[in-house]
């Protein structure tokens, strides 16, 4: 266990995560503000499933490491940092700090400890996705080593070399220049959820393309089938978009679901493209439709009961608000 004195004099203890931390992790997520949850998962996440909690706490400490920071006085959790190996010598980091501990140096201490563990396990590079407006996270990450920055829509991807001496800062001025020039659009997490995007003009050119949102659930086959019927009638190509959250276990199953749906549609003679992205489906499906110049988005109605949907809304509602084109909502059983 590592003890660290923060800049305000308070102390934290850092240790590897254990399965017994499961309940504390779930409670910690519930205490986070909506903005902090969005920055961690790139999506609106309110609770973690039993499977998510198993994935996040039962780690092998080699390909998947997670460290928890505890208040040294009370033993309460204040932050978690982890990496998941994504390739030879490469891993993706993620971190979250309790709102009342942010700005005190917890993130820096956790990342320093995480980099030490990564190096011990043969990780030479972190490839970190960060929401484009999260400049504080960029500042903390880029101090770990020489950093290359690539814009990826609502995200910025930082490729960080962990093999040299920490503290290289060659790209932060470039990041700030891009923000000043408007090259990187800020990730307006709260505003985008409540203010619909302006639709394109009626005479905007649209390609004969259909964007289809898939979440890997039991409704996936019905949504894909309905989209296939429309695509055949229009002679349109199909863009299947699977959307997942950051560093949670459903990504492999989602890729398989998207690939299976694509194979089925190609078997019907359709031209199909596959996309798997992380983030909020209400935002990403609209983004892909705009990027591709699509004429239609097809999305499932979702599984929430009607009463709950009236209060919280649904993915279909969010897509319909922001879409730059028409939206077809497929209900259970594949019926529009």
N, C-alpha and C positions, 0 to 999 in steps of 0.2 A: 504493500500500500504506500502510495506517495502522498506526502502532505505538502501543501503549497500555501504560502501566505500571499493573499491578494493585495492589490495596491491600496485598498481602504483598511488594511490590517486584519480583515477577517481571514479565516483559514478554511480550506477544503481538503478532503482526502479523496484520492483517486485510486480506484481499483478495478479489476476486470468485472464485467457483469456476471451475474449468476442466475440460474433458473428461479431462485427464491426472490429475485427482484421483480418478478412478473407483476404482482399487484401494485407495487410502488410505481412501476413504469406506466401502467394504465391510469393510475391516479394522477401522475405527473402530466400526462397528456390532457386530462380533463381540466387541469389548472391553467394550462397555457391559454393565452389570448387567441382569438381566431387568426390574427395576423401571424403569430408565431407558428401556429399549426400549419398555416398555408406555406410559410417559408420552408418548413421542414419537409412536408410531403408534396408540395407543389399542387395541392388540391385541398378541398374543404373536407377535413377529416375530424370527426367528433369522438369516435371510439375506435378501439382496435379489437379485431376479432380474436378468438382463442388461437386461431392459426397464426395471426400476426404476432401475438405475444410470444408464442412458442419460437417463432423465427427470430424475434428480436432478443430473446433472453437465452435460448439454448444454442449458443454459438460454439464453433470448434476452436476458436482462438488461434487459427492459422489462416484459413481463407476468409474467415469472418471473425473479426475482433470487435468488441465493444467495451468501452470504459465508462464507468459512472463516476460522477463527482458528487460527494456528500458534504453537507455542512458538518465541519469537524466538531461543532458543539452539540448539535442535536441529532446528527446521523440522518437527517432528511435529505432526499435527493435534490440536486440543484442542476444537473446536466448530464447528458450522455453524448459520447462521440463514438463513431464506429467506422470501420472500413470493410468493404466487401471486395474480394479479389475478382477482377473482371477479365484478366488476361495474364500473360507471362510478365511478371514484374510490375503489373498495373492494378490499381484498386480505386474504387469510388468511395470517397469519404462522405459522412453526413454527421450533423451535430445539431443538438437543440439544448438551449439553456433556459431555465425557468425565468419568467418575465421579471420577477423581483431581484434576480441575480445578474441580469444583463448589464453590460457596461462596467463590470467590476474586474474583468480579467479572467473569468472562468473559461471562456471560449479559448483564449490563448493558452492557458494551462492545459486544458484538455487536449488541444491539438498538438502541443509539444509532446505530451505523453503518447498520443496516438501515433505520431511520426516515429517515435522511438520504437514502439511495438511493430510498426510497419517495416521498418528497416530490419529488425530482428527476424521477421518472417520473409525477408527477401523482396519486399515491395520497394520498387525504385521510383515509381511515379504515382501521383494522385491525379485522376481526371475528375474534376469536381463540377457538377452542374449547380449554378447559382441563379436565382431569379435576377433579371437584369437590373432591377431597382435596389437590390440588396447590397449596397456598397460597403456596409460594415463587414459583411461576410467575406467579400472580395478582399478587403484590406487585411483581415485576419489570415485568410488562406494564402495570399500571395507572399507573405513574409516567410513562408515555410521554405521557399527555394525559388530558383529561376522559373518564371511563369510565362507560358504562352496563352494568349486569350483569343477565343473565337466566339463570335456572336452566333447565337442559334435561336433566333426569334425572340420569344419571351425569356429565354435563358441566355446566360453567358457560360461558356465552358472553359474552365481554367485547367491547363495541363501543367502540373507542378513537378519539377525535377527534385527528388528527395536525396539525390546522391551527393550533391555539393553542400557547401556550407549554407546554413539557413540565413535568411535575411536579405536575399537578393530582391530588389524592388524595381526591375527595369520596365515593367509594363503598367504600373499604376497610373502614371501621367497619361498614358495612352487611353486607359479606361476613362479617366475623367474628361479627356478631350472628346471622346466619343459621346459621353453623356451631354457635354456642352453643345455638340453639333447635332444632337438629336438622333445619332446613328443607332443608339441603343434605346429602344422605347422602354420607359419604366414599367415594371410589373405592378400595375395598379390593382392590387389584389382585392381591396374592399370596394373601390369605386367601380371596377368592372362587374362586380356582383350585383350592383344596384342600379347602374346606369346602362341601358341597352346601347349597343353600337348603332350608329346610323347606317341604314341600309343603303346600298348603292343606288345610283340613278336607274330609272326604268330602262334606259337604253344602253346600260353597261353591257359590253360584250361578254358573253358567257360561253364557255366551252361545253361540249356535249359530254359532261362528266358528272358522276354522282358520287358523293362522299357518304360513307356508311360508318356509323359509330358502333363499335363492338366492345363489350366489357368482359367477354369470356364466360358470362353466366349462361344459364339454361335458355335464355331468350335469344342468344346469339344466332342460332340456326334459323329461327323465325324471322329475325331482322334481315339476315343475309338473303333468305329466300324471297322476302318481299322486295328487297332492293333488286334482286336478279330479275324478277318479273317486270319491274319498271324499266330496268336497263335494256332488256330485250325489246320491249315495246318502243323505246326511244332510240335504240341502236347506240346506247351510251357506253362509255368505259366506266369502270367502277374502281373507286379508291377506298379500300377497307382500312379503317383507322382503329387500332386497338389502343386504348388509353389506360395507363397504369400510374400508380403512385410511386414515389421514390423509395428504393431499397426495401420493398416489401415482397413477399414470396410469390405473388400471383403472376409475375412477368413471364415465366416459362410457360405456364398454362395459357396465358393470353396469347403468346406467340403461336402456340400450337392451335389455338382456336381460330386465330386469324388465318393461319396457313391452311387449316382444314376448310374454312369458308371459302378461301380463294380457290382452292382446288376444285370444290364443288361448282363454283361459278365458271371457272375456266372449262370445266367439263361440259358446260352448256354453250360453249363457244364465245364467251364474253372475254373482253380484255380487262384484266384485273391487276391492280397495283396494291402492294401491302405497305402499311405504315404502322409502326409501334412507337408511341411517344408517351412521355410522362407528363402529368399535369392534370389540370381541371378539364374534364371533357366539355363542359359548357363553353370554355374558351378555345380549347384546341380544335374542336370540330369546326368551329367558325373560322379559325385561322387557316386550317387546311382547305376549306371551301374557298376562302379568299385567295390563297396561294395558287390553287389549281383552277381558279375561274369556274367553279362548279355551278351547275344550274339547280342542283337539288341536294339536300342533306337528308339521309334516312337514319332515324334513331329510334331505339326502343322506348316504350312509355315508362319503363322502370318498375320496381317492385314495391314501392311505398304504398300503403293504404291511402285511399282517397282523402281521409281526414288529415293524415300527416302531411300529404302532399300540399294540401291547401295552406298549411302553416309554413313548411320548409321549402316547398317547391320541388322540382325534380331536374334531372339532367336535360330531359326533353324541353322543359320550360326555359332553362338557361340557354340552350341552343337556339330555340325559337326567338328569344329576345335579341340575340347577338348575331344571328346568321345573316350573311350578305346575299342570301338567296332563299328560295322556298324550302320548307321543311316538311317531311313526311314522317309522322309518328306512328310506329307500328305497335299495336297492342298485343297482349298475350295471344299466342297461337299464330302469330304472323299476320293477323288481319289489320290493315291500316285503319 
